[in-house]
Amino acid sequence: MFALLLEQTLIDYLSTPNKLVGIILAALGFALSILAKKITKVARKTDNPSNKDPLYLILLAVALCLIMVGLVISIFNF
């Protein structure tokens, strides 16, 4: 029963390359989703860009893809 606990610690588990890449990609996607509105404001040079702005929607879609790819990479062992 205790053999499962002694095999691998959390630090060892999270420091495998695929877990690190997945965490980094998910963090980048999360940061991009938070900063998408500010990036759109700077690019469009307006104070309040629309939520239907194509640049804003593209940035959110890229952020979602980064999060999903990061989660898939971290869950599956490639």
Legacy VTK file of the C-alpha trace (Angstrom):
# vtk DataFile Version 3.0
C-alpha trace
ASCII
DATASET POLYDATA
POINTS 78 float
0.000 0.000 0.000
2.774 2.445 0.867
4.816 1.499 -2.195
2.670 3.843 -4.292
3.493 6.748 -2.012
7.247 6.143 -2.112
7.668 5.835 -5.871
7.347 9.419 -7.012
6.953 12.700 -5.166
4.959 15.653 -6.416
8.130 17.554 -7.319
9.402 14.590 -9.343
6.033 14.231 -11.042
5.762 17.908 -11.998
9.383 18.196 -13.115
9.013 15.754 -16.005
9.446 17.516 -19.353
5.910 17.007 -20.638
4.373 18.300 -17.399
6.609 21.386 -17.433
5.783 22.186 -21.056
2.082 21.716 -20.369
2.153 23.987 -17.323
4.101 26.665 -19.200
1.737 26.594 -22.203
-1.326 26.734 -19.983
0.144 29.642 -18.021
0.930 31.520 -21.246
-2.621 30.935 -22.478
-4.059 32.149 -19.193
-1.873 35.275 -19.267
-2.821 35.966 -22.887
-6.509 35.651 -22.090
-6.136 38.202 -19.295
-4.078 40.615 -21.406
-6.088 40.277 -24.643
-8.200 43.376 -23.972
-5.138 45.507 -23.165
-3.284 44.259 -26.243
-6.321 45.142 -28.366
-6.452 48.627 -26.814
-2.809 49.243 -27.696
-3.081 47.808 -31.203
-6.294 49.656 -32.093
-5.329 52.852 -30.210
-8.781 53.212 -28.699
-9.903 53.548 -25.110
-12.641 50.924 -25.184
-12.454 48.301 -27.955
-15.524 46.230 -28.736
-15.905 42.664 -27.538
-16.585 41.736 -31.168
-13.257 43.123 -32.391
-11.567 40.495 -34.595
-8.151 41.008 -32.971
-9.628 40.493 -29.508
-11.429 37.337 -30.601
-8.300 35.959 -32.282
-6.236 36.570 -29.159
-8.837 34.808 -27.033
-8.938 31.879 -29.462
-5.138 31.573 -29.388
-5.222 31.706 -25.596
-7.834 28.956 -25.481
-5.757 26.819 -27.858
-2.653 27.305 -25.703
-4.545 26.264 -22.588
-6.028 23.203 -24.281
-2.705 22.084 -25.795
-0.992 22.601 -22.454
-3.564 20.476 -20.679
-3.408 17.721 -23.286
0.389 17.625 -23.157
0.443 17.531 -19.386
-2.221 14.822 -19.106
-0.948 12.380 -21.730
2.542 10.911 -21.725
4.089 11.479 -25.138
LINES 1 79
78 0 1 2 3 4 5 6 7 8 9 10 11 12 13 14 15 16 17 18 19 20 21 22 23 24 25 26 27 28 29 30 31 32 33 34 35 36 37 38 39 40 41 42 43 44 45 46 47 48 49 50 51 52 53 54 55 56 57 58 59 60 61 62 63 64 65 66 67 68 69 70 71 72 73 74 75 76 77
